[in-house]
Structure formats: structure tokens, C-alpha cells
Amino acid sequence: MSGYDYHHAPQDILAERKAIAERVCRELESAGLPAFRLGEGEGEWEGAAVTVDSGADAAGGVTASWKCALGRAAAERLSAGDVQARVIQQSGVVSQHMQQAIFGLLRAAGIDADTDEDDMNPLAVRVVSR
């Protein structure tokens, strides 16, 4: 447990999640998609962002979502109050298509994946097992 009553998964579970995340990156890269572990390394990354959530709750696990310049541009427009900017819709459509591509590529590689039901990250793909 850490601050704010956040419970971390045990170390063996975290090690398994990290191994799953590494395989997800390898499989997506072998299919031609750039992939990276979100939170590792520096700089702006584009491609499939693979995240390991260390939580012990149902939200914990491995997810993958698409990150690109359109997403950053959409966030900038939203921050500026320009909710009608075309780039916002474009970013959403691209992210939806890439979610389906990531999902299909992982399933083709034998990885048990599904769309994420997390309303905070609705365009993510949840990796259930390797």
C-alpha cells in the first residue's frame, strides 16, 4: 500500500504484468506498429503506448492505446476551449481505428485481449493474458 490507500499488486503479479507488456510491445512491433512502454524512457512517443497499472484492484493490469500527434493537438484545442475543432473528431476516429487494429493484431498473436471498459480510457485495449 502507498499513499491515499492505493493498494499495489504483489511483486509476482507485477513481474507477470511487465512480461506481458514486453510481449505486447514485441508482437505489435513485429506487425509493423511502433510500440513502447508508457512511463519508461524520455521524450515524446508515438505509437502503441503499453501501460502496466500496478493496482491490486480490477483496474490493474496491462493496457495498450494509440498515442500520436493528433491526440496532442486535440488536447491543446480542448484546453483552449475550442471544442468544435476538427482535429478533436479526427483524433477520436483515428484512435478508434487503431484500437481495433491493436486488438486484432494481439488476438492474431494469440494474446487474450479485449476492449477496455474503463470509462477513463475508453479507447484502450486491455490485455487479459499472454
C-alpha positions in Angstrom: 0.0 0.0 0.0 1.1 3.5 -0.6 -0.5 6.9 0.0 -4.2 7.5 -0.5 -5.0 3.9 0.3 -3.7 2.7 -3.1 -3.0 -1.0 -2.9 -0.3 -2.3 -5.2 -0.4 -5.9 -6.6 2.1 -8.3 -5.2 5.6 -8.4 -6.8 5.0 -11.7 -8.6 1.8 -10.3 -10.3 3.7 -7.1 -11.2 6.5 -9.2 -12.8 4.0 -11.1 -14.8 2.3 -7.9 -16.0 5.7 -6.5 -17.1 6.4 -9.7 -19.0 3.0 -9.4 -20.7 3.7 -5.8 -21.6 7.0 -6.7 -23.1 5.4 -9.4 -25.2 2.7 -6.9 -26.3 5.3 -4.5 -27.5 7.2 -7.2 -29.4 4.1 -8.5 -31.1 2.9 -5.1 -32.2 6.4 -4.1 -33.4 6.7 -7.4 -35.4 3.4 -6.5 -37.1 4.9 -3.1 -38.0 3.4 -0.8 -35.4 5.7 1.2 -33.2 5.1 0.3 -29.6 6.6 1.5 -26.3 6.1 1.1 -22.6 4.5 4.3 -21.3 6.4 5.9 -18.5 9.7 4.4 -19.5 12.3 6.5 -21.3 12.2 10.1 -22.2 10.7 12.3 -24.9 7.5 12.3 -26.9 6.5 9.0 -28.2 4.1 8.0 -30.9 2.6 4.6 -31.4 1.0 1.9 -29.2 1.5 3.0 -25.6 1.6 -0.1 -23.4 0.9 0.6 -19.8 1.3 -1.5 -16.7 -1.1 -0.5 -13.9 0.3 -1.7 -10.6 -3.0 -1.6 -8.8 -4.4 -4.6 -6.9 -7.9 -3.7 -7.9 -9.9 -4.6 -11.1 -8.4 -1.7 -13.0 -4.9 -3.1 -12.5 -3.2 -4.9 -15.4 -1.9 -4.2 -18.9 -3.4 -1.9 -21.5 -2.4 -0.6 -24.9 -3.7 2.6 -26.5 -2.7 4.7 -29.5 -0.8 7.9 -29.0 0.0 10.3 -31.8 0.4 14.0 -32.7 -3.4 14.2 -33.4 -4.1 13.4 -29.7 -1.8 16.2 -28.5 -3.3 18.6 -31.0 -6.8 17.7 -29.8 -5.8 18.2 -26.2 -4.4 21.6 -27.0 -7.6 22.7 -28.8 -9.7 21.4 -25.9 -7.5 23.2 -23.4 -8.0 26.4 -25.4 -11.8 25.9 -25.3 -12.1 25.2 -29.0 -14.4 22.2 -28.6 -15.5 22.3 -32.2 -12.0 21.9 -33.7 -11.9 19.3 -36.5 -8.8 17.8 -35.0 -10.7 16.6 -32.0 -13.0 14.4 -34.0 -10.2 13.3 -36.3 -8.1 12.2 -33.3 -11.1 10.2 -31.9 -11.7 8.4 -35.2 -8.0 7.6 -35.6 -7.8 6.3 -32.0 -10.9 4.1 -32.6 -9.5 2.6 -35.7 -6.1 2.0 -34.0 -7.8 0.4 -31.0 -9.4 -2.2 -33.4 -6.0 -2.7 -35.1 -4.2 -3.2 -31.9 -6.9 -5.6 -30.7 -6.8 -7.6 -33.9 -3.0 -7.8 -34.0 -2.8 -9.0 -30.4 -5.5 -11.6 -30.9 -3.8 -12.8 -34.1 -0.6 -13.3 -32.0 -2.5 -15.5 -29.5 -2.8 -12.8 -26.8 -6.1 -12.7 -24.9 -7.2 -9.1 -25.3 -10.4 -7.2 -25.2 -11.6 -3.6 -25.4 -11.2 -1.8 -22.1 -14.4 -0.9 -20.2 -12.5 1.8 -18.2 -14.5 5.0 -18.9 -11.3 7.0 -18.1 -9.6 5.3 -21.1 -12.3 4.0 -23.4 -10.1 3.6 -26.4 -7.6 1.3 -24.7 -7.2 -2.4 -25.3 -7.0 -4.5 -22.1 -4.6 -7.4 -22.2 -6.1 -10.3 -20.2 -3.3 -12.8 -20.5 -0.4 -13.8 -22.7 
